């Protein structure tokens, strides 16, 4: 099995379609890498991944909005298509197995990300389990007397 993992920003809002009685969520993720070329100039290279998440659990779809930062993993495919000028093009697509919300663009800031709110801190996996908002470790009672420590 080949596995692809992408952390990036959604390029458009998620759409939910019904295909042969099954729900599919479609969205695109853009990942930009910065590097220096041979002349020392900083360059940006953006790779777009078309994602299809086949699941009847579509509760996460309203949170998959343009600009939201996500972690997505799944199996990759390269699709070829005919361009308008007659040449052949290719696109990278993924059949999603797991998606996690990482954050959303902050209001008024072009590149920053906010981690606040339940939307940004909820994760969603194929099993349909949501993770609770991060609130720190659970309290531990130190009044458990006795010498039954594991070390």
Secondary structure, DSSP 4 states (H G I P E B T S, - for coil): ---EEEEEEESS--EEEEETTEEEEEEEEEEEEEEE-TTS-EEEEEEEEEEEEE-S--TTGGG--TT-EEEEEEEEEEEEEE-TTS-EEEEEEEEEEEEEEEEEEPTT-SS-EE--HHHHH-EEETT-PBPPPP--SPP------SS----
